[in-house]
């Protein structure tokens, strides 16, 4: 079963306006802490951690597709979609996970603190444009991985009320209550404490996820936090934006922080019927040459790397001198560390360059002259020619997610 907050409040440091038409509030910037990296301190690629994240990403999108099918039917699917079997962490990695991995305090994901319940119980969450629900570990979770998480106790909250039904997600289970995210308050917000959690989250420092995608993709069939906040007038504009970088990363709720970018943002229309922040007519470049074109891209702050269909990614790396397949099971490629390729993406306008630092995930082994690329070929079955562009792309641009314009925008970082 899950709970309905009565009222449920997600706060992000703003006072609620009486009505959206009477907005007298300002947007709020939330500092984001940089978390563990796929590159170890010695410069090598953390292969085991990358595999764990691959499993989590596959299961997140598997659940997204199940939610879309239930909420909208097959009409919401991209052509070529297939809901694949549940991905599991390989035994070889599980054995290595008997001792926790070291957190190098770099950038696997950017996380911030939210408060849930009255009085507040604080949790570290990943702000994820690739999902639509808010969940943290429940005090009822008995899975060993939950022992590493801060757990939500509904009995300690005066605003928690049970709601009939179930919340099923393959990396969790469900509930709802009063929530606070740095001060913006959205009352009546649906939320779920989960009672089971995958081993893919074992060494992940986060306690849960706050989804920022569209309502149609919600497992709870409810408005995500930001949608609720705008409807209730507690943020001024129907958009949020990210700066993800080596320092001073932030999420801006209710607009954009013009001090963090230069020039006018370049916007590209998305299809909200699919639930994703998905934009089309993309092209990938190696140097000045377009090596793959006319594909769809999902912009996902909850995924570290970039992922494309195996055949398309094979074509991409065929244009990278000295590249070769490094991990056939997870689609990772390597290239000579001495010549990191010049990679960029375009949606018919400007070419958005990915820095060498952001494309290089580290050497294949200590002392190796080959490095692993941040683009992997994985069969997620999200549709024909659908790619994921995660933080390895987003760290190079200022990203704006606009419900009002039904678009994603990019601008050059200061």
Secondary structure, 3 states (H helix, E strand, C coil): CEEEECCCEECCEECCCCCHHHCCCCCEEEECEECCCCECCCCEECHHHHHHHHHHHHHHHHHHHHHHHHHHCHHHCCCCCCCCCCCCCCHHHHHHCCCCCCCCCCCCCEEEEEEECCCCEEEEEEEECCCCCEEEEECCCCCHHHHHCCCECHHHCCCEEEECCCCEECCEECCCCCEEECEECEECCCCEEECCCCHHHCCCCCCEEEECCCHHHCCCCCCCHHHHHHHCCCCCCCEEEEECCCCCCEEEECCCCHHHEEEEEEEEEECHHHCCCEEEEEEEEECCEEEEEEEEEEECCCCCCEEECHHHHHHHHHCCCCCEEEECCCCEEEEEHHHCCCEEEECCCCEEEECHHHHEEEECCCCCCEEEECEEECCCCCCCCEEEECHHHHCCCEEEEECCCCEEEEEEEC
